[in-house]
Amino acid sequence: MLQWGITIPNPTQGDPPMADPRRDFVKYTFYKVQPEWRRLPVAEREAAKDEFAAVAGEHSDRVALNTYTLVGARGDTDFMLWGVCPELEPINEMAARLNGTRLGGYLETPHSYLGMTRRSPYIDNHQHEGQEGTGDAASMRIVGRRYLFMYPFWKTHEWYQLPKEDRQELMNDHFVIGHKYPQVKISTAYSFGLDDPEFVLGFETDEPGTFLDLVMELRESKARPYTLRDTPIFSCINRPLRDCLDDAA
């Protein structure tokens, strides 16, 4: 076994390799339409929106994609594409094709987050039906509920220096709070070494007030002092891509 340039004997050498569970890349891409776009003739804008939506649809067999409008929720972004794929290349190809559309020439990307799924190290004794991390698979399933609330997340350095038993106890307290809100489905992506955040968290629900109550209660959890940063926060409404583009005008 090679670790940081040092050869370490592998105690399991000779054993048959274990199959790796599927792990997905997770991509949140936020778009902002430039003001010049809205001054173009209506017919030109409609044709360009049709083209953009068609290009996204052409990749639906390779990238699981959900789309959201943020018009009215934030001033720095108009819509967002949430893509999930076991490989990064199809996400890259779709983004490049979208950039090459007529609408793409009028789009900015104020926020963009990349992560990857994996099994949580804290769920061995934790089972929560329908939640991320249940079972052995490390893939991600987008439910498609009416609202998505998502944000990047960083832990403090002190968190990673705690003994595993202490971190497990704090996370168990976290789970107890989460169980009170089964209406909220969490999707966790890990960004260590892939992007600036450590995690990217998405919460799907049909009841925004329930998510607000969950976040307020989590502020009082014992693990909260180990949160370094958990902003910006995005409130997204699940809508077909063509409707999202109409919202952006």
C-alpha positions in Angstrom: 0.0 0.0 0.0 1.5 3.4 -1.0 0.7 6.3 1.3 2.3 9.7 0.9 5.3 8.2 -0.8 5.9 5.5 1.9 5.3 1.8 1.1 3.2 0.2 3.9 2.5 -3.5 4.0 -1.1 -4.3 3.1 -2.5 -6.8 5.7 -5.3 -7.8 3.4 -3.0 -8.5 0.4 -4.1 -11.6 -1.4 -7.8 -11.2 -0.4 -10.2 -10.7 -3.3 -10.9 -7.0 -3.8 -14.2 -5.7 -2.6 -16.5 -4.0 -5.1 -16.8 -0.3 -4.5 -20.3 1.0 -4.1 -21.5 3.5 -6.7 -20.5 7.0 -5.8 -22.0 10.0 -7.6 -20.7 13.4 -8.5 -23.1 16.1 -7.4 -23.1 19.5 -9.1 -25.1 22.6 -8.2 -24.8 25.3 -10.8 -26.4 28.7 -10.3 -27.1 31.1 -13.2 -27.8 34.8 -13.4 -29.2 36.4 -16.5 -27.5 39.6 -17.6 -29.9 42.6 -17.9 -29.1 42.9 -21.7 -30.9 39.7 -22.2 -34.3 41.2 -21.2 -33.9 43.9 -23.9 -33.8 41.5 -26.8 -36.9 40.9 -28.9 -39.4 38.5 -27.4 -39.2 36.0 -30.3 -35.4 35.9 -30.1 -35.5 35.2 -26.4 -38.2 32.5 -26.7 -36.2 30.6 -29.4 -33.0 30.9 -27.3 -34.8 29.5 -24.2 -36.2 26.6 -26.3 -32.6 25.8 -27.4 -31.2 25.9 -23.9 -33.9 23.6 -22.5 -33.5 21.2 -25.4 -29.7 21.0 -24.9 -30.2 20.2 -21.2 -32.8 17.6 -22.1 -30.4 15.9 -24.5 -28.2 14.9 -21.5 -31.0 13.5 -19.3 -30.0 9.9 -20.1 -26.6 10.5 -18.5 -27.1 13.2 -15.9 -30.0 13.1 -13.4 -31.1 16.7 -13.5 -33.6 18.8 -11.4 -34.1 22.5 -12.0 -35.1 25.3 -9.7 -36.0 29.0 -9.9 -34.7 31.5 -7.4 -36.4 34.5 -8.8 -37.9 36.4 -5.9 -35.7 34.5 -3.4 -32.2 35.9 -4.1 -30.9 38.9 -6.0 -27.7 37.3 -7.2 -29.0 34.2 -9.1 -32.1 33.4 -11.2 -32.1 29.6 -11.6 -30.1 26.5 -10.6 -29.4 23.1 -12.2 -28.8 20.2 -9.7 -27.1 17.4 -11.5 -26.1 14.0 -10.3 -23.9 11.5 -12.3 -21.5 8.7 -11.5 -18.9 10.4 -13.8 -17.8 14.0 -14.0 -17.4 14.1 -17.8 -21.1 14.1 -18.7 -21.6 17.0 -16.3 -18.7 18.8 -18.0 -20.1 18.1 -21.5 -23.6 19.3 -20.6 -22.2 22.6 -19.1 -20.0 23.2 -22.1 -23.0 22.7 -24.5 -25.1 25.0 -22.4 -22.4 27.7 -22.5 -22.4 27.5 -26.3 -26.1 28.2 -26.7 -27.4 31.7 -27.5 -28.8 32.1 -23.9 -25.5 30.9 -22.6 -23.8 34.1 -23.9 -26.0 36.1 -21.5 -25.5 34.0 -18.4 -23.2 34.4 -15.5 -22.4 31.7 -12.8 -22.3 33.5 -9.5 -22.2 30.3 -7.5 -21.1 26.7 -8.3 -20.5 23.7 -6.1 -19.1 20.3 -6.8 -19.2 17.3 -4.4 -19.3 13.5 -4.3 -21.3 11.0 -2.4 -20.0 8.6 0.1 -21.3 6.6 3.0 -21.3 8.7 6.2 -18.9 7.5 8.9 -21.5 8.2 11.6 -24.4 6.1 10.5 -23.3 2.5 11.4 -25.9 2.4 14.2 -28.2 5.0 12.6 -31.1 4.1 10.3 -33.5 6.8 9.0 -35.7 5.6 6.2 -35.5 7.8 3.1 -32.5 9.8 4.4 -29.0 10.1 2.9 -26.6 7.4 4.1 -29.2 4.7 4.7 -27.9 1.3 3.6 -24.6 0.5 1.9 -25.1 2.6 -1.3 -23.4 5.9 -1.6 -25.4 7.1 -4.6 -27.7 10.1 -4.5 -31.4 10.1 -5.3 -33.2 13.4 -6.0 -36.7 13.2 -4.7 -38.0 16.3 -6.5 -40.1 17.9 -3.7 -41.4 21.4 -4.1 -38.6 23.2 -2.3 -34.9 22.7 -2.1 -32.8 24.5 0.5 -29.0 24.1 0.1 -25.8 25.5 1.3 -22.0 24.8 1.4 -20.7 23.8 4.8 -17.4 23.8 6.7 -16.4 22.3 10.1 -13.8 23.9 12.4 -10.3 22.4 12.6 -11.1 21.5 16.2 -13.9 19.1 15.1 -11.5 16.9 13.2 -9.2 16.6 16.3 -11.9 15.3 18.5 -11.9 11.5 19.2 -14.2 9.6 16.9 -16.3 8.6 19.9 -16.9 12.2 20.9 -17.9 13.1 17.3 -20.2 10.2 17.1 -22.0 11.3 20.3 -22.4 14.8 18.9 -23.8 13.4 15.6 -26.2 11.1 17.5 -27.7 14.2 19.1 -27.9 15.7 15.6 -29.8 12.6 14.4 -32.3 12.8 17.2 -33.2 16.3 16.2 -33.4 15.3 12.5 -35.8 12.5 13.3 -38.3 15.0 14.5 -38.7 16.3 11.0 -39.2 13.4 8.6 -40.8 15.8 6.1 -37.2 17.0 5.3 -35.0 14.8 3.1 -31.3 15.6 3.3 -28.8 15.0 0.5 -25.1 15.3 1.5 -22.2 15.7 -0.9 -18.6 15.6 0.2 -16.3 18.2 -1.4 -13.0 17.5 0.4 -10.3 18.1 -2.2 -12.8 18.7 -5.0 -14.1 22.2 -4.3 -13.8 24.9 -1.7 -16.4 23.7 0.9 -16.1 20.5 2.9 -19.7 19.5 2.3 -22.6 20.7 0.2 -26.0 20.0 1.8 -29.4 19.9 0.1 -32.7 19.6 2.0 -35.9 18.8 0.0 -39.3 19.4 1.5 -42.8 20.5 0.7 -43.1 22.6 3.8 -40.6 25.5 4.2 -41.7 26.2 7.7 -40.7 22.7 8.8 -37.2 23.3 7.5 -37.0 26.6 9.3 -38.0 25.0 12.5 -35.4 22.2 12.0 -32.6 24.7 11.4 -33.6 26.7 14.5 -33.4 23.6 16.6 -30.1 22.5 15.2 -28.7 25.9 16.2 -29.0 24.7 19.8 -27.3 21.3 19.2 -24.1 20.4 20.9 -22.3 20.2 17.6 -23.1 23.7 16.5 -19.9 25.3 18.0 -17.9 23.2 15.5 -19.6 24.8 12.5 -17.1 27.2 10.9 -19.4 28.4 8.1 -22.7 27.4 6.5 -23.5 30.3 4.0 -24.7 31.3 1.5 -28.1 29.7 1.8 -30.2 29.2 -1.3 -34.0 28.8 -1.2 -35.0 27.1 -4.5 -38.4 26.3 -6.0 -38.6 23.1 -8.0 -39.9 23.9 -11.5 -39.4 22.7 -15.1 -36.4 24.3 -16.7 -38.5 26.1 -19.3 -40.5 27.7 -16.6 -37.3 28.7 -14.7 -36.1 30.5 -17.9 -39.5 32.3 -18.3 -39.1 33.5 -14.7 -35.7 35.0 -15.6 -37.5 36.6 -18.6 
